[in-house]
């Protein structure tokens, strides 16, 4: 059967990753979490005390970052940094607070896009991020641009963090999402924007199952076309 590439872009915490993961499972496709890559680089730089504004330092440190993914028992990808599981660490508020600054650095983007191309070289992939439909896979057969109201996104993210035992206030989470959206949409290199041929999907009032169904149906239409 024909395999396609599915790009899901959108604002912070609007459920792209959970949706992309579920769509990939339904289609038997690989799920690529591009945000996890930027988060892993950020985690590494913070750990090493690298100044995020020193591009030469960042560029040098990038050479020491090895990002790999392994599947857990449910088939979900877990992120490894130089062979060490860092899935929990990269979702911390500290990483969330710095990731958009790191993701704005062109040398970082070039390295991550290379990794993303490798993951998607055989198609049969659902990748979520900010520039997947515009820069990483502009030829993707299906592009979704997901949105949801900021307060709804913040509440969802707060729940996710709480489930992991991470305490944060709604105000802090909302402020972080809005700040990342601002940085992600205004940066010079690969800003977050809807690709001309992307389908916009506001999931504020959709159930999870409904939005997954919608995307799977759109994908099947492309696969069978
Ligand atoms: O899960 P959430 O929507 O909060 O964020 P994420 O997908 O894990 O991405 C974290 C950050 O990485 C974003 O706020 C962007 O700054 C950056 N990112 C990016 O620049 N390009 C991508 N393709 C994916 C993420």
Boltz pocket constraint, residues with backbone or C-beta under 6 A from the ligand:
constraints:
  - pocket:
      binder: B
      contacts: [[A, 10], [A, 11], [A, 12], [A, 13], [A, 14], [A, 16], [A, 17], [A, 34], [A, 35], [A, 36], [A, 38], [A, 39], [A, 99], [A, 100], [A, 101], [A, 103], [A, 104], [A, 128], [A, 129], [A, 130], [A, 131], [A, 132], [A, 180], [A, 181], [A, 184], [A, 190]]
      max_distance: 6.0
